[in-house]
Amino acid sequence: MQIIPAIDLIEGKCVRLTEGDYAQKKIYNEDPLEVAKAFEGIGLMRLHLVDLDGAKLGEVVNWKVLEKIANQTSLKIDFGGGIKKESTLKTVLNTGATYATIGSLAVKSRNVFEEWIERFGAKVFMLGADVFKEKIAIGGWLEKTDIDVYGFMQSYMKKGVTQMFCTDIQKDGKLEGPSIDLYKKIISKFPTLQLIASGGVSNLEDLKELRLIGCSAAIVGKAIYENRITLEDLSKFNEK
């Protein structure tokens, strides 16, 4: 199981929210590049980079951070938040992202996203399923829907999407443990899916449990920044 550290961006700074609430914002580092280099330095190979300004605005804002990290590290970056237009998608990929993270667009504009999959190939996309009580939430988690997460995932697997990350909004940023039962259900329904756990990871035991149930990767954010999981811990876990 791969560890994918997360950097959430507001005004170019490394922050974390609690339950997706922009009012519950905490700044952890003024320099995201420094944080990314620290992750690379312990042997991690991927980075989950989220433009929270972009997610709220519906237009990518923190270009320069993506560009800096892509140019000055060898991390495979998945970048999301505000990718609504094809021109934006192209710029994200040309600026150095390995994967474009798509969330709200896949719900609100299915035709557009399906066209992108055909044109650019499913492999450049990482689909985000943000979930509230097994229903999809969109727009930086500000909007709830009645769309069932399982049907949502299945429909895009049929289109060739192979990796998806699932975030339980009720768990995210609270350090109360990941949604093990939800992930077990998803894995049992879709055994070929590369499921990436996201939200709620609070310690190494959580990571061990996610590996045990069959998650292909886990996104870790707040637990690192609150020193619940040290970089040394991640380095050792990554070696096993």
Buried (B, 14 or more C-beta within 10 A) or exposed (E): BBBBBBBBBBEBBBBBBBBBBBEEBEEBBEEBBEBBBBBBEBEBEBBBBBBBBBBBBBBBBBBEBBBBBBEEBEBBBBBBBBBBBEEBBEBBBEBBBBBBBBBBBBBBBEEBBBEBBEEBEBEBBBBBBBBBEBBBBBBBBEEBBEBEBBEBBEBBBEBEBBBBBBBBBBBBBBBBBBBBEBBEBBBEEBEEBBBBBBBBBBEBEBBEBBBEBBBBBBBBBBBBBBEBBEBEBBBEBBEE
